[in-house]
Every structure is written in structure tokens, then in C-alpha cells.
């Protein structure tokens, strides 16, 4: 359980950090307030990303195992 929590926290941190930056850049472009808007988007995205990663992680892992077995 501890490994799952830490993995979910680290993976969701990096994924939400990078994705929120990318989507903010695409939607708003580079401007003076970009970093503030990016951090605002990131702070909203990270809890959601963590919850999704933690709750759906076992399902996704099982689905991945099924796909790999069939290949």
C-alpha cells in the first residue's frame, strides 16, 4: 500500500505538472502571467490526478497485464 501511495503521488505530480504547463501554454500562450496561471492549474490538477492514479492504478495494471499476455 505504501508503494502504491508513493508511486501515485510521484507519477501524478510529474504528469499533472507537465500536462498543466502544456495545456496552459496551448490555451493562453506565453505571457507575463504564464507561470502563475500554470501553477494555479497545476494545484487544481494534482489532487485529481493523484486520486485517479491511486484509484484506477490497479485496474490499469490488470488491463496492461491482459494486453501484454495477448501480444
Secondary structure, DSSP 8 states (H G I E B T S, - for coil): -HHHHHHHHHHHHHHHHHHHHHHHHHHH-S-TTHHHHHHHHHHHHHHHHHHHHHHHHHHHHHHHHHHHHH-
